[in-house]
Amino acid sequence: MKITVTALVISLLMFSCNNESNNGKFTVSGNIKNVPDQQIFLDQLFFSQKNPEILDTAQIKNGKFELSGIATEEGLYRIRFEKLESGFIFINDKPSISFTADINDVSLEGPVFNSPANTKLKNLLIGISTKSEQIKTVSASIDSLSKLTGNDSLVSVKKQHMNTLGESFVSYITRFIDTTSDPVVAMFALGYTRNVDPNRLKNIVPGLQNRFPKHQGVASIVIQFNQMMAQQAQQQAIREKTPQVGSMAPDFTINDADGKPVSLSQFRGKYVLVDFWASWCGPCRQENPNVVAAYNQFHSKGFEILGVSLDDNKSNWQQAIKKDNLTWTHVSDLEGWDSKAAKLYGVQSIPTNFLLDKEGKIIARDLRGADLANKLQELFQ
């Protein structure tokens, strides 16, 4: 998930906040100490590149104000001031919400939105802040100790403590998501699961729909999460089928430009680079001079290349071979991404290459720039 769950939360909050109608009016009435008279705004937050939308504007006088908005379900909102940087986020879980604060105390503990959801949100943020400060303190200690000699054992202990705190943070967030009684608070907490293994959320996130069956935003995020997990499972299946370094390279037979069948096994007894590329692939064409240089330097010593093109146009393929001076053996079934060799090797992007030893075992992959020549120099020294 890692970056992915956060993206889902963003899109979800956009979805939730955009479902407006003439129903679901809510009002927030406030009493703020030590704030000068000025305009005050009610913003709808989108948590995306889209700017917040102003739903209502009022005049705050003697610290008192009233703002109203409309939403079909709970979402996230903000009170913002004309002349101050301070702002306060809240959830519209009640038709009427009272708010008290002192502008001189903008800590998490100070301002109070008087509603159940906002109490839960406040507790969540305080818990996150407390645990984050603990992690920050230990991290600073590790950095300081690492600069001094003779503290390896102490640094190791601190790192173990850091791991414990990290696990405590993850457990806190996941438990909060799984137990909170408010849908928006649950979704808000999901934004802090960026570095959490998605497998730890695979039961928690879908369970939100059972707990909040009427919340459209929750339904949306569950659908997206399930799609993400299905895609991840598919990618994992592809990775498991992809030949790895240390395994034998699967054999295949594909025709060359003259229609002559060429098998990978024909190259046994030599070091072979199986190079997946295409004429239309800019990065492939940019990498070709490095491959040419390596071929020219090591071909006489027993190095071969089998170029496997993901082209679907024979003329473009042959022209690229000639223009880039690729003088080794080339094959293609002209099926583009449906190339059977590409599927056999789990190729998801190009350029991709596999370096094989004389017995046909994969000894390296995705060698770029000088890495290919350096590896060959190591093999032929």
Disulfide bonds with the S-S distance in Angstrom:
Cys281-Cys284 2.31
